[in-house]
């Protein structure tokens, strides 16, 4: 799961996946902006068959937060 999320995020942000870890912060470390995050959420919803509530999006600060959310909602 972590590897899938890292690959998706690194493709979206056009960064090297080897620089992304579970503890990487989406905005501060990976330089994602709100548009990047919205596209990422839509991709996650499509790929994993989940729905991410708007209030949950702001709680996802790290790659690990994203993975944990997916795992708890599949």
C-alpha positions in Angstrom: 0.0 0.0 0.0 2.7 2.5 1.0 4.6 1.8 -2.3 1.5 2.4 -4.3 0.7 5.7 -2.6 4.4 6.9 -2.9 4.4 6.0 -6.6 1.1 7.9 -7.2 2.2 11.0 -5.3 5.6 11.1 -6.9 4.0 10.8 -10.4 1.5 13.5 -9.5 4.2 15.9 -8.2 6.8 14.9 -10.7 9.4 14.0 -8.1 11.7 11.0 -7.5 9.9 8.3 -5.5 13.1 7.5 -3.6 12.8 10.9 -1.9 9.3 10.2 -0.5 8.9 8.4 2.8 6.0 7.5 5.1 6.9 10.6 7.2 7.2 13.0 4.2 4.8 16.0 4.7 2.7 16.6 1.6 2.9 20.4 1.7 6.1 21.2 3.6 8.4 18.5 2.2 6.9 17.5 -1.1 5.7 21.0 -2.1 2.2 19.9 -2.9 -0.3 22.7 -3.3 -4.1 22.5 -2.9 -4.6 21.6 -6.6 -2.1 18.8 -6.3 -3.8 17.5 -3.2 -7.3 17.6 -4.8 -6.1 15.6 -7.9 -4.3 13.1 -5.6 -7.5 12.6 -3.5 -9.5 12.0 -6.7 -6.9 9.5 -7.9 -6.9 7.7 -4.6 -10.7 7.5 -4.6 -10.7 6.0 -8.1 -7.8 3.6 -7.5 -8.8 2.3 -4.1 -12.6 2.6 -4.4 -13.0 4.9 -1.4 -14.5 8.3 -0.7 -12.5 10.9 1.2 -14.7 13.3 3.1 -13.7 17.0 2.7 -12.9 17.4 6.4 -10.5 14.4 6.3 -8.4 15.9 3.5 -7.1 18.7 5.8 -6.1 16.1 8.4 -3.8 14.3 5.9 -0.5 15.9 6.5 2.0 13.1 5.7 2.2 10.2 3.3 1.6 7.9 6.2 -1.6 9.7 7.0 -2.8 9.0 3.5 -1.9 5.3 3.7 -3.6 5.0 7.1 -6.8 6.6 5.9 -6.9 4.3 2.8 -6.3 1.2 4.9 -9.0 2.1 7.4 -11.6 2.8 4.7 -11.2 -0.1 2.3 
